[in-house]
Amino acid sequence: MLYQNYHFFSANILPGYWDYRIENASRNYFNFDARFGFKFSESLRASFIVKNVFNAEYVGRPGDMYAPRRFEVVFSAQF
């Protein structure tokens, strides 16, 4: 029964997911994000964000792969 469920899930819902999980089950990873910000005034700010600084491939939940590194620039202002 378990094998049938595994086969159905792996073949139809998320192809290759369980094979990836089994292959990488013992692999540990470390995820590191960084944020640098500057406050120009009380109402104006800027931030530079780096997600996944070390560019590690990892799975947060089924079918949700995280990689590669991502850069974001955020400007915020209050009026």
Secondary structure by P-SEA (a helix, b strand, c coil): caaaaaaaaacccccaaaaaaaaaccbbbbbbbbbbbbbccccbbbbbbbccccbbbbbcccccccccbbbbbbbbbcc
